[in-house]
């Protein structure tokens, strides 16, 4: 079992920044690739960003590329999502997720999920 707890969400104006953090506990954090996903009301959960087990490789959705940065600290068992130049369409509940081995943009391939943190961007 891996337990994941997100934090850092909130309300921000368009063009602003937020930093989300996800704290993991349980099994060896470095055995898991990590992903961030989001879900807006009435929409399906969508991929945002992912990072491999040692942090050497990252992958982003086209909609956030150049604005968001995913990073991890295996010593602290955390994965962060730095979000800059936020837009109203970034408004959603953001979830972190863990999967063994390699990262993926497919939500159902992830084994463990946090409870989510709300991000709201006003225009």
N, C-alpha and C positions, 0 to 999 in steps of 0.2 A: 504493500500500500504506500502511496505517496499522497500526502496532504498538501494542498496548495491554498494560499490565502493572498488575495490581491488587495492592494491599497493604492491610494494616490488619485483616485478619481475626483471629479468635482465639476464646477461650472466655470467656464472661461469664455472670454470674448473671442470672436473670430480673429485669427492671426496670432493668438496667444499660444502658450506652451503648457504642457502638463507632463509629469513623469510618473508612470505607473510602475509599481513594484510587485513582485510575486515572491512570497517566501515559501520554500518547500521544506517538508520534514518527512521522515519515514525512511524509505530506502535510499540507496546511494544516489545522490542528485546527479553526479557526473555520468551515470549510466543512461540518462534520459535526454533526448532532444526535447526542446521546449518550443512552444508556440503561443502566440497571442491571436485570439479571435475576437470578433465583435458581433453583436446582434442588436439591430435597431427594431423598434416596434413594428410588428407586421411583416418582418423580413426574416429570411433564413440566416443562420449563423454563418459568418464569412471569415475567411482567412485574412490575417493582417500581416504577421511576420513570424519567422521561425529561426531558430539557431541550433547548431549542432551541439554535440555533447561537450566538446572542449572549447566552444566559442569561436572556432576558427572560420566557420562558414555561416552565412546568414542568407535569408531569402525573404523577399517582400512582395506584397500585393502591389500591382501597378498603381493603385489608387493612393498609396502612402509612400511610394518610393521617393527618396530625396527629402521627405519630411519627417519620417519616423526612423528611429534607430533602436534595434534590439541588442541587448548585451546581457551577459551573465557573469556571475562570480561564484565559481564552484566552491570556494573556501567559505563563502557566506550562505550558500544554498539559495541564491536569489537570481531572478531574471527580471530585467527592467525593460520598459518601453518608453523611450524619450519621444514625445510627440511635439513637433514644432509646426508653426504655420497652420494651426488647426482651422478647420472649416466646419460650417454647420452640419454638413453631411457626415462628419466624423462622429456625430452624436450617436451613442449606443452604449450598451453594457459591454464591457471588455472583460474577457476571460483569459486566464492563462491555462495551459494544458501541457501535459507531459506524455511522451511516448518513448518506448524503448528504441534504442539504435538510432535510426536516421530520421531526420525531420520530414514533414509532409505538409501539404496545404489542405489535406482532406480531414475534416473534423472527426469523422468516425474512426480514423486510425489512431486517435489519441486515447490513452487508457484512463488518464486522471485529469480532473477539471477542478478549478476553483469555483467559488460562488459568484464571482463577477464583481466589477466595480463600475459605477455609472459615470460616464463622461457626457457632459452637455456643453455644446458650443453655441453661443448666441451670436446672431448676426448684427 
